[in-house]
């Protein structure tokens, strides 16, 4: 059998497993494009979790109560854990943690565009938990069924924790809208600023997405960008109404025939501008990450030295 015939047979076996809803595991044969597509998606997801800690970490000392501070600290700790799970899942595909970090810091790898917007008030902690993590849940629930085993299994715990994040964010907004007129205005302002960027988190329209079609064929993604965005629009509309806030989308209207809300058009120029590195906080977020990474180098070096010393002692004892 020639190498071409062998590859063709492996591709057929691979697609048979995909169609049979069997998980692809690290030691299984996989097309190189499948592997690269997974590395791109999983590492981007991991980068988003880690960069997303920054705006919240900035509010730890400004939380309005000890209870709120403890909840926010727990949430930030969860996000760090999510980054760890995801980097570990990506490493099973043959890429190192150092390679992924270098790609992020050099600008070659992307992270969720939402984290390039500034968090200006305490209400933004509510909007981020409610809208940003809410959008993440809509996207990530289907990823529990993604075709790559380590990614799917990691998403089970991540989704459980993201549900807590979404509820704590909504609780902040609910408290604010039932407070003083100034607090309700703060909640409205935060909703206005984060609603549209949250919709952008689902990515461009499917017809304009470079990876969506192939990801759907390989069942890396289980639902399209536009379908996921529609779910988020539908569920958020009633939540905004319950809060007694004005919806930022003035064109939002229930479509009885479709059974969904019709909505206004996203400012895609803004989306592409932020992705290109020209958002409010692109430079600030990356500079902070690079600084923290460099300052933590001694911890990583000490850990490597300790493990080497421990291994040497075990070898000597053996």
C-alpha positions as CSV (number, residue, x, y, z in Angstrom):
1,X,0.0,0.0,0.0
2,X,1.4,3.4,-1.0
3,X,1.6,6.3,1.5
4,X,-1.2,8.1,-0.4
5,X,-3.4,5.0,-0.1
6,X,-2.6,4.7,3.5
7,X,-3.4,8.3,4.2
8,X,-6.7,8.0,2.3
9,X,-7.6,4.9,4.4
10,X,-6.8,6.8,7.6
11,X,-8.9,9.7,6.6
12,X,-11.8,7.4,5.9
13,X,-11.4,5.8,9.3
14,X,-11.1,9.2,10.9
15,X,-14.3,10.5,9.4
16,X,-16.1,7.3,10.2
17,X,-15.3,7.9,13.9
18,X,-16.4,11.5,13.6
19,X,-19.8,10.5,12.1
20,X,-20.2,7.7,14.6
21,X,-19.8,10.3,17.4
22,X,-16.7,8.6,18.8
23,X,-14.1,10.8,20.4
24,X,-10.7,11.4,18.8
25,X,-8.0,10.9,21.4
26,X,-4.4,12.2,21.4
27,X,-2.8,9.0,20.1
28,X,-5.3,8.5,17.3
29,X,-4.4,9.4,13.7
30,X,-5.8,12.8,12.7
31,X,-5.5,15.1,9.7
32,X,-2.9,17.8,10.2
33,X,-5.4,20.5,9.5
34,X,-7.7,19.0,12.2
35,X,-4.8,19.2,14.7
36,X,-3.9,22.8,13.7
37,X,-7.6,23.9,13.8
38,X,-7.9,22.4,17.3
39,X,-4.7,24.1,18.5
40,X,-5.9,27.4,17.2
41,X,-9.3,27.1,18.9
42,X,-8.3,25.6,22.2
43,X,-5.3,27.9,22.7
44,X,-7.4,31.0,21.8
45,X,-9.9,29.8,24.4
46,X,-7.2,29.4,27.0
47,X,-5.7,32.8,26.2
48,X,-9.2,34.4,26.6
49,X,-9.6,32.8,30.1
50,X,-6.2,34.1,31.2
51,X,-6.5,37.6,29.7
52,X,-10.0,37.8,31.0
53,X,-8.7,37.8,34.6
54,X,-7.2,41.2,34.2
55,X,-10.3,43.5,34.3
56,X,-11.7,41.6,37.2
57,X,-8.5,41.5,39.1
58,X,-8.4,45.3,38.9
59,X,-11.6,45.4,40.9
60,X,-10.7,43.1,43.8
61,X,-9.6,45.9,46.1
62,X,-12.7,48.0,45.1
63,X,-15.4,45.4,45.6
64,X,-18.2,47.0,47.7
65,X,-18.2,44.3,50.4
66,X,-16.1,41.4,51.8
67,X,-18.7,39.0,50.4
68,X,-18.4,40.5,46.9
69,X,-14.6,40.4,47.1
70,X,-14.6,36.7,48.1
71,X,-17.0,35.8,45.3
72,X,-14.9,37.8,42.7
73,X,-11.7,36.2,44.0
74,X,-13.2,32.8,43.6
75,X,-14.3,33.6,40.0
76,X,-10.9,34.8,39.0
77,X,-9.4,31.7,40.5
78,X,-11.8,29.6,38.3
79,X,-10.7,31.5,35.2
80,X,-7.0,30.6,35.9
81,X,-8.0,27.0,36.3
82,X,-9.9,27.1,33.0
83,X,-6.7,28.4,31.3
84,X,-4.7,25.5,32.8
85,X,-7.2,22.8,31.7
86,X,-7.3,24.3,28.2
87,X,-3.5,24.7,27.8
88,X,-3.1,21.1,29.0
89,X,-5.7,19.9,26.4
90,X,-3.9,21.8,23.7
91,X,-0.5,20.3,24.7
92,X,-1.9,16.8,24.0
93,X,-1.8,17.9,20.3
94,X,1.9,18.3,20.3
95,X,2.4,22.0,21.0
96,X,4.2,23.3,24.1
97,X,2.9,25.8,26.6
98,X,5.8,28.1,25.8
99,X,4.9,28.0,22.1
100,X,1.3,29.0,22.8
101,X,2.4,31.8,25.2
102,X,4.9,33.2,22.7
103,X,2.2,33.2,20.0
104,X,-0.1,35.2,22.3
105,X,2.5,37.7,23.3
106,X,3.7,38.2,19.7
107,X,0.2,38.9,18.5
108,X,0.0,35.8,16.3
109,X,-2.6,34.2,18.5
110,X,-5.9,35.8,19.3
111,X,-8.2,35.9,22.3
112,X,-11.8,36.9,22.7
113,X,-12.3,40.5,21.5
114,X,-14.5,41.4,24.5
115,X,-11.4,41.5,26.8
116,X,-10.1,44.5,24.9
117,X,-12.8,46.7,26.4
118,X,-12.2,48.6,29.6
119,X,-14.0,47.8,32.9
120,X,-14.9,51.3,34.2
121,X,-17.3,50.7,37.2
122,X,-18.3,48.0,39.6
123,X,-21.4,47.4,37.4
124,X,-19.0,46.2,34.7
125,X,-18.2,43.2,37.0
126,X,-21.9,42.4,36.8
127,X,-22.1,42.9,33.0
128,X,-19.0,40.7,32.5
129,X,-20.3,37.9,34.6
130,X,-23.8,38.1,33.2
131,X,-23.2,38.9,29.5
132,X,-19.6,37.8,28.8
133,X,-19.8,34.5,30.7
134,X,-23.4,34.1,29.7
135,X,-22.3,34.2,26.0
136,X,-19.4,31.8,26.9
137,X,-21.9,29.3,28.3
138,X,-24.0,29.4,25.2
139,X,-21.0,28.6,23.1
140,X,-19.3,26.2,25.5
141,X,-22.3,23.9,26.3
142,X,-22.1,22.5,22.8
143,X,-18.3,22.1,23.1
144,X,-18.9,19.4,25.8
145,X,-19.8,17.3,22.7
146,X,-16.9,18.4,20.6
147,X,-15.1,15.6,18.7
148,X,-11.7,15.9,20.5
149,X,-11.8,13.9,23.8
150,X,-9.5,16.0,26.0
151,X,-11.3,19.2,25.0
152,X,-14.8,17.8,25.5
153,X,-14.0,16.4,28.9
154,X,-12.3,19.7,30.1
155,X,-15.4,21.6,29.0
156,X,-17.7,19.7,31.4
157,X,-16.1,21.3,34.5
158,X,-15.6,24.6,32.8
159,X,-19.3,24.9,31.9
160,X,-20.3,24.2,35.5
161,X,-18.1,26.9,36.8
162,X,-19.1,29.4,34.1
163,X,-22.7,28.9,35.2
164,X,-21.7,30.2,38.7
165,X,-20.0,33.1,37.0
166,X,-23.1,34.0,35.0
167,X,-25.3,33.9,38.1
168,X,-23.0,36.1,40.2
169,X,-22.9,38.7,37.4
170,X,-26.7,38.8,37.1
171,X,-27.0,39.0,40.9
172,X,-24.8,42.1,40.9
173,X,-27.0,43.7,38.2
174,X,-30.1,42.8,40.1
175,X,-28.8,44.4,43.2
176,X,-27.9,47.6,41.4
177,X,-31.2,48.0,39.6
178,X,-33.0,47.7,42.9
179,X,-30.8,50.3,44.5
180,X,-30.6,54.0,44.1
181,X,-31.3,55.8,40.8
182,X,-27.6,56.3,40.4
183,X,-26.9,52.6,40.8
184,X,-29.6,51.7,38.3
185,X,-28.1,54.2,35.8
186,X,-24.7,52.6,36.4
187,X,-26.2,49.2,35.5
188,X,-27.8,50.6,32.3
189,X,-24.5,52.2,31.2
190,X,-22.6,48.9,31.7
191,X,-25.3,47.0,29.7
192,X,-25.1,49.6,26.9
193,X,-21.3,49.2,26.7
194,X,-21.0,45.4,26.9
195,X,-24.1,44.1,25.1
196,X,-22.8,44.6,21.5
197,X,-19.2,43.4,22.2
198,X,-20.8,40.3,23.9
199,X,-22.6,39.5,20.6
200,X,-19.3,39.9,18.7
201,X,-17.8,37.1,20.9
202,X,-19.6,34.5,18.7
203,X,-17.4,35.6,15.7
204,X,-18.3,36.8,12.2
205,X,-21.3,35.5,10.3
206,X,-20.9,31.9,9.2
207,X,-20.6,33.0,5.5
208,X,-17.5,35.1,6.4
209,X,-15.9,32.8,8.9
210,X,-12.6,31.2,7.7
211,X,-12.9,28.1,10.0
212,X,-16.6,27.6,10.8
213,X,-17.5,25.2,7.9
214,X,-14.5,22.8,8.4
215,X,-15.0,22.9,12.2
216,X,-18.6,21.9,11.8
217,X,-17.7,19.0,9.4
218,X,-15.1,17.7,11.9
219,X,-17.6,18.3,14.8
220,X,-15.1,20.5,16.6
221,X,-18.0,23.0,16.7
222,X,-21.5,21.6,17.0
223,X,-23.4,24.8,16.3
224,X,-22.8,27.7,13.9
225,X,-21.8,31.2,15.0
226,X,-25.1,32.7,13.9
227,X,-27.2,30.0,15.6
228,X,-25.3,30.5,18.9
229,X,-25.6,34.3,18.7
230,X,-29.4,33.9,18.1
231,X,-29.7,31.8,21.3
232,X,-27.9,34.4,23.3
233,X,-30.1,37.2,21.9
234,X,-33.3,35.3,22.7
235,X,-32.3,34.4,26.3
236,X,-30.9,37.8,27.1
237,X,-34.0,39.8,26.0
238,X,-36.2,38.5,28.8
239,X,-33.4,38.9,31.4
240,X,-33.0,42.6,30.4
241,X,-36.8,43.1,30.6
242,X,-36.8,41.5,34.1
243,X,-34.1,43.8,35.3
244,X,-36.2,46.8,34.1
245,X,-33.4,48.1,31.9
246,X,-33.7,49.5,28.4
247,X,-32.5,47.1,25.7
248,X,-29.4,48.5,23.9
249,X,-30.7,47.1,20.5
250,X,-33.5,49.5,19.5
251,X,-34.3,47.3,16.5
252,X,-35.0,44.2,18.6
253,X,-38.4,42.7,17.8
254,X,-40.0,39.4,18.3
255,X,-40.6,37.5,15.0
256,X,-43.6,35.1,15.5
257,X,-43.0,33.3,12.3
258,X,-39.3,32.5,13.1
259,X,-39.9,32.0,16.8
260,X,-36.9,34.2,17.5
261,X,-36.0,37.9,18.0
262,X,-35.0,39.9,15.0
263,X,-32.1,42.2,15.9
264,X,-30.1,45.1,14.7
265,X,-26.8,44.7,12.8
266,X,-23.5,44.5,14.7
267,X,-20.8,47.1,13.9
268,X,-18.5,44.6,12.2
269,X,-15.9,47.4,11.4
270,X,-15.5,47.8,15.2
271,X,-15.1,44.0,15.6
272,X,-12.4,43.7,12.9
273,X,-10.6,46.8,14.3
274,X,-10.4,45.2,17.8
275,X,-9.3,41.9,16.4
276,X,-6.6,43.7,14.5
277,X,-5.2,45.0,17.7
278,X,-6.8,48.5,17.8
279,X,-9.2,48.1,20.7
280,X,-9.2,50.2,23.8
281,X,-7.1,47.9,25.8
282,X,-5.3,45.6,23.4
283,X,-1.8,47.0,24.1
284,X,-2.5,47.3,27.9
285,X,-3.7,43.7,28.2
286,X,-0.8,42.2,26.4
287,X,1.8,44.4,28.1
288,X,0.4,43.3,31.5
289,X,0.5,39.7,30.5
290,X,4.1,39.9,29.3
291,X,5.2,41.7,32.5
292,X,3.6,39.2,34.7
293,X,5.1,36.3,32.7
294,X,8.6,37.7,32.9
295,X,8.3,38.5,36.6
296,X,7.2,34.9,37.3
297,X,10.1,33.3,35.4
298,X,12.0,32.6,38.6
299,X,9.1,30.5,39.9
300,X,9.1,28.4,36.8
301,X,12.8,28.0,36.9
302,X,12.8,27.0,40.5
303,X,10.1,24.4,39.9
304,X,12.2,22.9,37.1
305,X,15.3,22.8,39.3
306,X,13.4,21.3,42.2
307,X,11.9,18.5,40.0
308,X,15.4,17.8,38.5
309,X,16.9,17.5,41.9
310,X,14.0,15.3,43.1
311,X,14.4,13.0,40.1
312,X,18.2,12.8,40.6
313,X,17.7,11.7,44.2
314,X,15.2,9.0,43.1
315,X,17.6,7.8,40.5
316,X,20.4,7.6,43.0
317,X,18.3,5.8,45.5
318,X,17.2,3.3,42.9
